Amino acid sequence: RDEIHFTITDNKNDLIVIFKGSVPNLFVEGKGAIAEGKLSDKKILLAERILAKHDENYMPPDKTKEK
């Protein structure tokens, strides 16, 4: 498993996230994400799961073929 480090911010506070595993295909810089895990300290989250958020226009790949 690969380990990645990235920062999640609300433009006031930053949280460093450390995650071991594969990230979702929609996980890209500048887009929303959800990281679930445990705080190691006030600034570091040891993530157990990463979810990529998508916009309201997102269609799963199998649904786009139906159109």
C-alpha positions in Angstrom: 0.0 0.0 0.0 1.2 3.5 -0.9 1.1 6.2 1.7 0.0 9.7 0.8 0.1 13.0 2.7 -2.1 15.9 1.8 -3.7 18.9 3.5 -7.4 19.7 3.9 -8.2 23.3 4.6 -11.2 25.5 5.3 -9.0 28.5 4.4 -8.6 29.3 8.1 -7.3 26.0 9.5 -5.2 23.3 7.9 -5.2 19.6 8.7 -2.5 17.2 7.5 -3.9 13.9 6.4 -1.9 10.7 6.2 -3.5 7.8 4.4 -2.3 4.3 3.4 -4.1 2.9 0.5 -5.6 3.8 -2.8 -7.6 7.0 -3.2 -10.8 7.2 -5.3 -10.5 8.2 -9.0 -12.3 11.5 -8.3 -9.8 12.5 -5.6 -8.0 15.5 -7.1 -6.4 18.7 -5.9 -8.8 21.5 -5.3 -11.9 19.3 -5.1 -13.9 18.4 -2.0 -13.0 15.2 0.0 -14.0 13.5 3.2 -11.3 11.9 5.3 -12.4 9.5 8.1 -9.9 8.5 10.8 -8.4 9.5 14.1 -6.6 12.6 15.1 -3.0 12.0 16.0 -2.7 15.5 17.4 -4.4 18.8 16.6 -3.0 19.1 13.1 -2.6 15.5 11.9 -5.4 13.0 10.9 -4.5 9.4 10.4 -7.1 8.5 7.8 -8.7 5.1 7.5 -10.9 6.0 4.6 -11.0 8.7 1.9 -14.1 9.7 0.0 -14.1 12.1 -3.0 -16.9 14.5 -3.3 -18.4 15.2 -6.7 -20.7 17.9 -8.0 -24.5 17.5 -8.5 -23.9 16.7 -12.2 -21.9 13.6 -11.6 -23.1 10.4 -13.3 -21.5 7.0 -12.6 -19.8 5.5 -15.6 -22.5 2.8 -16.1 -25.3 5.5 -16.2 -23.6 7.6 -18.9 -23.8 4.7 -21.3 -27.6 4.6 -21.0 -28.1 8.2 -22.4 
